[in-house]
């Protein structure tokens, strides 16, 4: 997947499903700002942008989950070598 117009196979099943699909690559613009009591993150997506609003504790859980998955991904990459 080298160009923004290419679709990841994982997204194929979601097209037309009513879900908003956002494939976040290393060069994808991710914006975040603080609301009154939420952390808001905006991602580009199809058919529209994705807005995720996190309560601070939910953001901590989400961050921990992502870190866990990143460690598992790195471990898998190491095993494949």
N, C-alpha and C positions, 0 to 999 in steps of 0.2 A: 504494500500500500504506500505508494509514493506521492500521489496527488490527492488534494482535498476532495475531488469528485469520485474517487474510488470508494466502494463500499466494502466494509468488512463483512465476511460471511455471517458473523453473529448478528448483524443488523438486518439481514434479509428477512428473517421471520417476523420482525417487528414492523416492517414497512406496511402501512395500511391498517395497523392494529389499533390505532388510537393512542399509542405510546409516542412520546417525543424521543427521537434517537439523537444522541450526541456522542460522537466518537472523539475522545480527547487524546490528541497526539502531543508529542513533546513541544510542538510549536503552536498549539491551540491557545488562544487568548482566554484566560480565566479571570473573571473580575469578581471581587468580593467587597462588600461594604457592611457596616454595622447599622442595623435598624435599632429601634428603641430597646427591644429585648431579644433580637434574633441576629444571627450572622447570615447574610444573604450572599449566595454564590450564583453567578450567571455564567452559563456555558452556551456556545453556539449550538444550534440543533435544527432538526428538520421534523416537522414543518415550521417550528418556531424555536426561539431561544428557550433554554431550560433555566428556570429559576428554582433554586433549592434554598429554603429558609430553615436554618438549624437553630434550635434552642441550644445554648452553650454546652450543656451536658450531652446532648445528642451529637453535637459537633465533635466532642471529645471521643465519644464511642465510635463515630464514623472514622475519625482520624486513626484511632487504635486499630480498627478493622482493616483500613487501608494499609497501615504499617505491617500488620500481620500478613496480609496478602503479598505485600512487597517482599517480605522476608521469605515467604514460601516460594515466590517466583524466583528469587535469587538462588535459593537452595536447589530448585529444580534445574535452573540454568547451570549451576555447578555440577550437578549429577550428570547432565547431558554432555559434559566435556570429557 
